[in-house]
Amino acid sequence: MNCVKTINSEICIDLDDINQAKVVYDSVSLEINTAPDYRSSMDIELNGKKIIINIHANDSTSFRASINSAIKWINLSLEINKLIK
């Protein structure tokens, strides 16, 4: 039986401009850096107008949960940014 030992992924999100990327990064980095990391961990980088999220998980369930959380936080940040413009 093949069992997943670990799952590692790098997700690169290319935003419209550097300012938007910085706002999203500042909003999301606190969430990522304080998220519980019992079975998975995430880190975030800002590279120009790109946000790079690295996910390291011990199983597929925690991997999926990490991706869902990151997407939720990014979408929320973008939606709030639209409202205040």
Secondary structure, DSSP 8 states (H G I E B T S, - for coil): ------EEEEEEEE-SSHHHHHHHHHHHHHHHHHS--SSEEEEEEEETTEEEEEEEESSHHHHHHHHHHHHHHHHHHHHHHHHH-
